[in-house]
Amino acid sequence: MAGLIGLVCSLFAARVFAADILTFKLEMQDGKFNPARIEVPAGQRIKIEIHNIGKSAAEFESVELRKEKVLAPGAQSFVVIAPLRPGEYKFFDDFHLNMPQGVIVAK
């Protein structure tokens, strides 16, 4: 019984912890980002919710952050990013390399 209570408490704590992640929204549309610049607090774990509103597949990719996420047209997903040091971290759509990059700015 004590093991079950511990399991329930840890699952609840994990859910509360996940809900506390600062979340930012990013739309991708055929190589364009909205917003193209995302300002985040340095030293804090963040979540970026990505929605591909375009008519073609998109890939959120950042070499510096070691993140990539492929989305079909109309699909949504997210990436969780570990606490960042102050600075700028570029991201791009790997399926539309001819379009401008986006940037995450940690302050």
C-alpha positions in Angstrom: 0.0 0.0 0.0 2.8 2.4 0.9 4.4 1.7 -2.5 1.2 2.6 -4.3 0.9 5.8 -2.3 4.5 6.7 -3.2 3.9 6.0 -6.9 0.8 8.2 -6.9 2.6 11.0 -5.2 5.6 10.8 -7.6 3.2 10.8 -10.6 1.4 13.9 -9.2 4.7 15.7 -8.5 5.9 14.9 -12.1 2.6 16.3 -13.5 2.9 19.5 -11.4 6.5 19.9 -12.4 5.7 19.6 -16.1 2.9 22.1 -15.7 5.4 24.6 -14.3 7.6 24.8 -17.3 7.5 28.2 -19.0 6.0 27.7 -22.4 6.4 29.6 -25.6 4.4 29.2 -28.9 6.0 29.0 -32.3 4.2 28.8 -35.6 6.0 27.5 -38.7 4.6 28.2 -42.2 6.5 27.1 -45.2 9.8 28.2 -43.9 8.6 31.3 -42.0 8.6 31.5 -38.2 6.1 33.4 -36.1 7.7 34.8 -33.9 11.1 34.6 -35.5 12.7 35.8 -32.2 11.8 34.2 -28.9 13.1 35.9 -25.7 13.4 33.5 -22.7 14.8 33.8 -19.2 18.3 32.4 -18.8 18.8 29.6 -16.4 15.2 28.2 -16.6 13.9 25.1 -18.4 11.5 26.0 -21.2 9.0 24.4 -23.5 8.4 25.5 -27.1 5.1 24.4 -28.5 5.5 24.2 -32.3 2.6 24.3 -34.8 3.1 23.8 -38.5 0.4 25.9 -40.1 1.9 25.6 -43.6 1.1 23.4 -46.5 4.4 21.5 -46.5 6.3 19.5 -44.0 8.6 21.5 -41.6 11.5 20.7 -39.4 12.4 22.7 -36.3 16.1 22.3 -35.9 18.8 23.9 -33.8 22.4 22.6 -33.9 23.3 24.6 -30.9 20.5 23.3 -28.8 20.7 19.8 -30.2 17.0 19.7 -31.0 15.0 18.7 -34.1 11.4 18.0 -34.6 9.7 17.1 -37.9 6.0 18.2 -38.3 3.6 17.3 -41.1 1.3 20.1 -42.4 -1.2 20.9 -39.6 0.7 19.0 -37.0 1.7 20.2 -33.5 4.4 19.1 -31.1 6.9 20.5 -28.6 10.5 20.6 -27.5 11.8 21.0 -24.0 15.0 22.9 -23.6 17.3 22.7 -20.6 18.2 25.9 -18.8 20.2 28.2 -21.2 23.1 30.5 -20.5 22.6 34.1 -21.6 23.1 34.3 -25.4 21.5 33.7 -28.7 20.6 30.2 -30.1 19.7 29.9 -33.8 17.0 27.6 -35.1 15.9 26.9 -38.7 13.5 24.9 -40.8 15.7 22.2 -42.3 13.1 21.7 -45.2 13.3 25.4 -46.1 17.0 26.3 -45.9 16.6 29.3 -48.2 14.4 31.1 -45.6 15.6 33.3 -42.7 16.5 31.6 -39.4 14.9 32.2 -36.1 16.6 32.9 -32.8 16.0 32.1 -29.1 17.5 34.9 -26.9 18.2 33.9 -23.3 18.5 36.9 -21.0 
